[in-house]
Amino acid sequence: MLMVKCQKLNIISMFAVIETGGKQYKVSPGQKIRVEKIEAEPGAVLDLDKVLLTSDGGEDVKIGAPYVEGAKAEIRVIKQDKEKTKIVFKYHSKTRRKTKKGHRQPFTEIEIVGIK
């Protein structure tokens, strides 16, 4: 069964599986997540139409092929930022060659406002 139970209140909540940036995320209203960069200003409200699965928390589960028709996830962009620096270090022992680079992946933090 595809149900999410809230441990403290013992209720079943609505959720959906969305696709953005080539990745899939299981989300529910009010949740905040970090996704690959989306070109939008902070505070903007957007609709994501790539919804793979929706559930109202009960027996009503809709599975898309590949996407659920008419389903949308309404999101609010909270901030645009970059991750902490990841060091990429290459070393060749025989030639004493070494290369040090840093990489900061951009991300967008979003909040799920609702699932329609």
Contacts in CASP RR format, 6 or more apart in sequence:
PFRMAT RR
TARGET T0000
AUTHOR 0000-0000-0000
METHOD contacts of the structure
MODEL  1
MLMVKCQKLNIISMFAVIETGGKQYKVSPGQKIRVEKIEAEPGAVLDLDK
VLLTSDGGEDVKIGAPYVEGAKAEIRVIKQDKEKTKIVFKYHSKTRRKTK
KGHRQPFTEIEIVGIK
2 53 0 8 1.000
2 55 0 8 1.000
2 61 0 8 1.000
3 12 0 8 1.000
3 55 0 8 1.000
3 57 0 8 1.000
3 58 0 8 1.000
4 12 0 8 1.000
4 13 0 8 1.000
4 15 0 8 1.000
4 28 0 8 1.000
4 57 0 8 1.000
5 11 0 8 1.000
5 12 0 8 1.000
6 12 0 8 1.000
6 13 0 8 1.000
12 57 0 8 1.000
12 58 0 8 1.000
13 28 0 8 1.000
13 29 0 8 1.000
13 57 0 8 1.000
14 28 0 8 1.000
14 29 0 8 1.000
14 54 0 8 1.000
14 55 0 8 1.000
14 56 0 8 1.000
14 57 0 8 1.000
14 115 0 8 1.000
15 26 0 8 1.000
15 27 0 8 1.000
15 28 0 8 1.000
15 54 0 8 1.000
15 55 0 8 1.000
15 57 0 8 1.000
15 115 0 8 1.000
16 26 0 8 1.000
16 27 0 8 1.000
16 28 0 8 1.000
16 51 0 8 1.000
16 52 0 8 1.000
16 53 0 8 1.000
16 54 0 8 1.000
16 55 0 8 1.000
16 71 0 8 1.000
16 73 0 8 1.000
16 115 0 8 1.000
17 24 0 8 1.000
17 25 0 8 1.000
17 26 0 8 1.000
17 27 0 8 1.000
17 51 0 8 1.000
17 52 0 8 1.000
17 53 0 8 1.000
18 24 0 8 1.000
18 25 0 8 1.000
18 27 0 8 1.000
18 48 0 8 1.000
18 50 0 8 1.000
18 51 0 8 1.000
18 52 0 8 1.000
18 73 0 8 1.000
19 25 0 8 1.000
19 50 0 8 1.000
19 51 0 8 1.000
19 52 0 8 1.000
19 67 0 8 1.000
20 35 0 8 1.000
20 36 0 8 1.000
20 38 0 8 1.000
20 48 0 8 1.000
20 50 0 8 1.000
21 35 0 8 1.000
21 36 0 8 1.000
22 36 0 8 1.000
23 35 0 8 1.000
23 36 0 8 1.000
24 52 0 8 1.000
25 33 0 8 1.000
25 35 0 8 1.000
27 33 0 8 1.000
27 73 0 8 1.000
27 112 0 8 1.000
27 115 0 8 1.000
28 112 0 8 1.000
28 115 0 8 1.000
29 112 0 8 1.000
29 113 0 8 1.000
29 114 0 8 1.000
29 115 0 8 1.000
30 111 0 8 1.000
30 112 0 8 1.000
30 113 0 8 1.000
30 114 0 8 1.000
31 111 0 8 1.000
31 112 0 8 1.000
32 78 0 8 1.000
32 109 0 8 1.000
32 110 0 8 1.000
32 111 0 8 1.000
32 112 0 8 1.000
33 109 0 8 1.000
33 110 0 8 1.000
33 112 0 8 1.000
34 107 0 8 1.000
34 108 0 8 1.000
34 109 0 8 1.000
34 110 0 8 1.000
35 107 0 8 1.000
35 108 0 8 1.000
35 110 0 8 1.000
36 106 0 8 1.000
36 107 0 8 1.000
36 108 0 8 1.000
37 80 0 8 1.000
37 106 0 8 1.000
37 107 0 8 1.000
37 108 0 8 1.000
38 46 0 8 1.000
38 77 0 8 1.000
38 108 0 8 1.000
38 110 0 8 1.000
40 46 0 8 1.000
40 77 0 8 1.000
40 108 0 8 1.000
41 77 0 8 1.000
42 77 0 8 1.000
42 78 0 8 1.000
42 79 0 8 1.000
42 80 0 8 1.000
43 76 0 8 1.000
43 77 0 8 1.000
43 78 0 8 1.000
44 76 0 8 1.000
44 77 0 8 1.000
45 74 0 8 1.000
45 75 0 8 1.000
45 76 0 8 1.000
45 77 0 8 1.000
45 113 0 8 1.000
46 74 0 8 1.000
46 75 0 8 1.000
46 76 0 8 1.000
46 77 0 8 1.000
47 72 0 8 1.000
47 73 0 8 1.000
47 74 0 8 1.000
47 75 0 8 1.000
48 72 0 8 1.000
48 73 0 8 1.000
48 74 0 8 1.000
48 75 0 8 1.000
49 67 0 8 1.000
49 70 0 8 1.000
49 71 0 8 1.000
49 72 0 8 1.000
50 67 0 8 1.000
51 64 0 8 1.000
51 67 0 8 1.000
51 68 0 8 1.000
51 71 0 8 1.000
51 72 0 8 1.000
51 73 0 8 1.000
51 115 0 8 1.000
52 63 0 8 1.000
52 64 0 8 1.000
52 66 0 8 1.000
52 67 0 8 1.000
52 68 0 8 1.000
53 61 0 8 1.000
53 62 0 8 1.000
53 63 0 8 1.000
53 64 0 8 1.000
53 68 0 8 1.000
54 61 0 8 1.000
54 62 0 8 1.000
54 68 0 8 1.000
54 71 0 8 1.000
54 115 0 8 1.000
55 61 0 8 1.000
55 62 0 8 1.000
62 68 0 8 1.000
62 71 0 8 1.000
70 116 0 8 1.000
71 115 0 8 1.000
71 116 0 8 1.000
72 115 0 8 1.000
72 116 0 8 1.000
73 112 0 8 1.000
73 114 0 8 1.000
73 115 0 8 1.000
73 116 0 8 1.000
74 112 0 8 1.000
74 113 0 8 1.000
74 114 0 8 1.000
74 115 0 8 1.000
74 116 0 8 1.000
75 110 0 8 1.000
75 111 0 8 1.000
75 112 0 8 1.000
75 113 0 8 1.000
76 110 0 8 1.000
76 111 0 8 1.000
76 113 0 8 1.000
77 108 0 8 1.000
77 109 0 8 1.000
77 110 0 8 1.000
78 109 0 8 1.000
78 110 0 8 1.000
78 111 0 8 1.000
79 108 0 8 1.000
79 109 0 8 1.000
80 106 0 8 1.000
80 107 0 8 1.000
80 108 0 8 1.000
80 109 0 8 1.000
81 106 0 8 1.000
81 107 0 8 1.000
81 109 0 8 1.000
82 104 0 8 1.000
82 105 0 8 1.000
82 106 0 8 1.000
82 107 0 8 1.000
83 104 0 8 1.000
83 105 0 8 1.000
83 106 0 8 1.000
83 107 0 8 1.000
84 104 0 8 1.000
85 102 0 8 1.000
85 103 0 8 1.000
85 104 0 8 1.000
86 102 0 8 1.000
86 103 0 8 1.000
86 104 0 8 1.000
86 105 0 8 1.000
87 100 0 8 1.000
87 101 0 8 1.000
87 102 0 8 1.000
88 99 0 8 1.000
88 100 0 8 1.000
88 101 0 8 1.000
88 102 0 8 1.000
88 103 0 8 1.000
89 98 0 8 1.000
89 99 0 8 1.000
89 100 0 8 1.000
89 101 0 8 1.000
90 97 0 8 1.000
90 98 0 8 1.000
90 99 0 8 1.000
90 100 0 8 1.000
91 97 0 8 1.000
91 98 0 8 1.000
91 99 0 8 1.000
92 98 0 8 1.000
END
